[in-house]
Amino acid sequence: MTRLLGWWRRMAPTLVALGVALVITALFILIIGENPLRALAALFDFGETSVAQANSIGVWINRAAPLFLAGLAVSIGFRMGLFNIGVEGQYRIATVVAAGVGAALVLPAPLHVLVIVVAAMAAGAVYAAIPAVLKVTRGVSEVISTIMLNSIAIALAAWMVRVPFVDPDLGPGENVATRRIAESGQFPGLNELFGVIGLEEPRRPVHGFVVVAIVVGIVMAIVLSRSRFGFELRATGLNPFAATANGISSKAMIIKAMLVSGALAGLVGLPDLLGSAHRFQADSFVSGYGFTGIAVALLGRNKPVGIALAALLFAFLDRAGPSLQSEGIPPAAVIIMQGIVVLSVLVVDEVARRGMLRREERRARAQDPATVTEEVAR
Amino acid sequence: MRRVLKYAVGAAGLALLLGACASDDDGDNGTTSDNGAASDLSVGLAFDIGGRGDRSFNDAAAAGLERARDELGVDFQELSPNPDGSNRGELLRELADAGREPIFGIGYAFIEDMDTAAGEYPDVQFIRIDGIPSDHDNVAVMTFADHEGSFLMGVAAALKTESGQVGIIGGNEGAVINAFAAGFKQGVEAVDPSIEIADQRLAAGEDASGFRDAAGARVAAEAMYDRGIDVIYTPAGDSNVGTFQAAADAGKWAIGTDSDQYETVGDPELQEVILTSMLKRVDVAVFDSIAAFADGEDIVSHAYDLSDDGVGYTTSGGFIDDIVDELDDYKQRIVDGEIEVSPTE
């Protein structure tokens, strides 16, 4: 019972915040002269036929998987006060390398996929190592260096797809791309699973890599809460000086955290690459997950379960874009909604935290006014 | 931890803001009209990134759509992709599921998404503006000889420059913009091979961010004008306005693309510096396709060029009235095959 109460205490601010966000969004829609109720209906409109509904769910899953991985990658740094704004560049580089390596090899199916995944993680980690080394050796702020490296990543990726990894058999007028990854290096879709659980099969690939994302999420949850690395990460984040005094090397932690963050970032582009694109081409490469991942990590409070829920929420809103447009609501509304959700969650969280603090303080003062005020003031 | 939160909120806010800016004012969607008149056709159209209101490529398509509504009485639905362009395929499917036909995809970025969607809806007619030919029978591709129109822009720039230096500011290094640049350079050289040509792109490789980077275009253009360049050709979508602003500050010329940007730029001060625009008659392609479809004709892929006025130049503002004869002369020689313009350098 107390457990349930504790869970409720933690969730209540978020639910209140979602309610607040909904109200603000409704006001916004009223201002632009549309009907908020119809917008709400469009938000939950998954289509009329069962095939359309299955398709919609597929789109939702396909969008949520990379957002979850990006949020996870960002959260590792956040946990110790390290701002890896460079997930964007890291996953771009990793996706090009993964596409190039994957197309150059032909291996038995599970091994081929494994090699591609390892190559992507390694590339992401290497690219994240640059700001880590700069910070540890020269004290360069990782915020600045990762933002700069994002721009460099665009040019570097453009060069890689043009020179070392280019497909020599491109058609006339076709923009440069890497060669296609052989079938053994493609990740099976979840489409048939829909049939098994009694739904129609979606007509387009539902990326099976979401299963890997879930496994990675579970592993990270265990690592963060049960392992020494997770403890040291949290300790450094809460109080770097205390952590150093207790023998945790902050330099080593910076390197480790950035490498793990970069390796996770390397996975962000893989659901799409292995599930449907099968090659890297700048036109169809989806950029921006690294930035949206920051918001997702914030909304999920840097915890894997929270990040998963946040990614599902963001993807849910993204998915509704076209049907909202059919109701006359501009596509930018989705982004505004996402922004309002993040802001209201943060504001309500802060209000709740202060309220809780004040309550604690009052209770403590009632017990013993002399000793405890100092302690809870922090 | 508080510090973490502060920075993180800032970063997240920034990211969302950037996203929102990239897709501002997409305006009235799903404009439907009951002209009551002729047609019960219901057309679908998915824009490229930036959506309606880019005053250039997308708006040219919108103009064709509106003309079809006014003249043919067709009903239409238009959709814009999200800022990262990840849902182009979904837009096409949404339109197909809503029973729209024909369905347009505006821009070469629709190549893969449209071919995939066409496979899923084999009975629906799709039409792509720009991009390579499709393997699917139900995809017609309308292309434009951007290099031929750009050749004339090169001629105009070469005839108008006083410093003997001209420039081009392109959106990226993709095949489409390379064709613009190649045509422009050949045009300049045809008039006077001694003219220096500066070539700068706003984004590396095929990255699309260069098409919505007005600030970057402005910086690049300012630098060019400072160096003595006095005419800049700017095939860079939404970014063009940055070049126009720099031109207005420097009191020098800029050349627009896709739409008649003298008419669409919406600022009298900027109008004064738009020498001419490379017209890409996306509106004609959209309108003609709808008209053909309404008549029950098969829609076939078509390559628009100078000979059918699918590409051309504008004279709004009257700044090039003195060289129209020469431009038309070059145009005729290209149409006759006397001059061959290559889409690559």
Contacts between the chains, C-beta under 8 A, distances in Angstrom:
chain1	res1	chain2	res2	distance
A	47	B	97	6.8
A	52	B	97	5.8
A	55	B	93	7.1
A	59	B	87	7.8
A	59	B	90	6.0
A	63	B	86	7.4
A	78	B	4	6.1
A	78	B	8	6.2
A	81	B	1	7.5
A	81	B	3	6.9
A	81	B	4	4.9
A	83	B	4	7.9
A	83	B	7	5.7
A	83	B	8	7.0
A	83	B	11	6.5
A	85	B	11	5.8
A	143	B	7	7.0
A	143	B	11	7.7
A	154	B	203	7.0
A	154	B	204	5.5
A	154	B	205	7.4
A	154	B	207	5.2
A	154	B	209	7.6
A	155	B	204	4.0
A	155	B	205	7.3
A	157	B	205	7.1
A	158	B	173	7.2
A	158	B	204	4.2
A	158	B	205	2.4
A	158	B	206	6.9
A	158	B	207	6.4
A	159	B	204	7.6
A	159	B	205	7.4
A	161	B	205	6.8
A	162	B	205	6.4
A	171	B	132	5.7
A	172	B	132	7.2
A	173	B	131	7.8
A	173	B	132	4.8
A	173	B	175	5.6
A	173	B	343	7.9
A	174	B	111	7.9
A	174	B	132	5.3
A	174	B	175	7.0
A	175	B	108	7.4
A	175	B	174	5.1
A	175	B	175	5.2
A	175	B	206	5.0
A	176	B	205	7.4
A	176	B	206	6.9
A	203	B	120	5.2
A	204	B	89	7.5
A	204	B	116	7.1
A	204	B	120	6.8
A	237	B	1	6.8
A	237	B	4	7.2
A	238	B	1	6.6
A	277	B	112	8.0
A	281	B	112	7.7
A	281	B	206	7.3
A	282	B	174	7.6
A	282	B	205	5.4
A	282	B	206	3.2
A	282	B	207	5.8
A	282	B	208	7.7
A	283	B	108	7.0
A	283	B	109	4.8
A	283	B	111	7.1
A	283	B	112	7.8
A	283	B	174	7.6
A	283	B	206	5.6
A	283	B	208	7.4
A	284	B	109	7.3
A	284	B	112	5.3
A	284	B	113	7.4
A	286	B	84	5.3
A	286	B	85	7.1
A	286	B	86	4.2
A	287	B	84	5.8
A	287	B	207	7.9
A	288	B	19	6.8
A	288	B	83	7.0
A	288	B	84	4.2
A	289	B	84	8.0
A	291	B	15	3.5
A	291	B	18	6.9
A	291	B	19	7.2
A	292	B	15	6.6
A	292	B	19	7.5
A	294	B	8	6.8
A	294	B	11	5.2
A	294	B	12	4.7
A	294	B	15	5.6
A	295	B	12	4.3
A	295	B	15	6.4
A	295	B	16	6.2
A	297	B	8	7.8
A	298	B	8	5.5
A	298	B	9	7.1
A	298	B	12	5.3
A	318	B	82	6.5
A	318	B	86	7.9
A	318	B	87	7.2
A	319	B	90	7.9
A	321	B	82	5.5
A	321	B	87	6.1
A	321	B	90	7.8
A	322	B	79	5.7
A	322	B	87	6.8
A	322	B	90	5.7
A	322	B	91	5.6
A	322	B	94	4.1
A	323	B	94	7.0
A	325	B	29	4.9
A	325	B	30	6.7
A	325	B	79	5.1
A	325	B	80	6.9
A	326	B	29	7.7
A	326	B	30	5.7
A	326	B	77	7.0
A	326	B	79	7.7
A	326	B	94	7.2
A	326	B	98	7.1
A	327	B	30	7.8
A	328	B	28	7.4
A	328	B	29	5.9
A	328	B	30	5.7
A	329	B	29	7.8
A	330	B	25	7.4
A	330	B	26	4.4
A	330	B	27	6.8
A	330	B	29	6.7
A	330	B	80	7.8
A	331	B	23	6.1
A	331	B	26	5.5
A	331	B	51	6.9
A	331	B	79	7.9
A	331	B	80	5.0
A	331	B	81	7.4
A	331	B	82	5.8
A	332	B	20	5.7
A	332	B	23	5.0
A	332	B	24	6.4
A	332	B	25	7.8
A	332	B	26	6.2
A	334	B	82	6.8
A	335	B	16	6.2
A	335	B	19	5.0
A	335	B	20	4.8
A	335	B	23	7.0
A	335	B	82	7.8
A	335	B	83	7.1
A	336	B	20	6.6
A	338	B	16	6.6
A	339	B	13	7.4
A	339	B	16	4.3
A	339	B	17	7.9
A	339	B	20	7.3
A	342	B	12	6.0
A	342	B	16	7.3
A	343	B	13	7.8
A	346	B	5	7.5
A	346	B	9	6.1
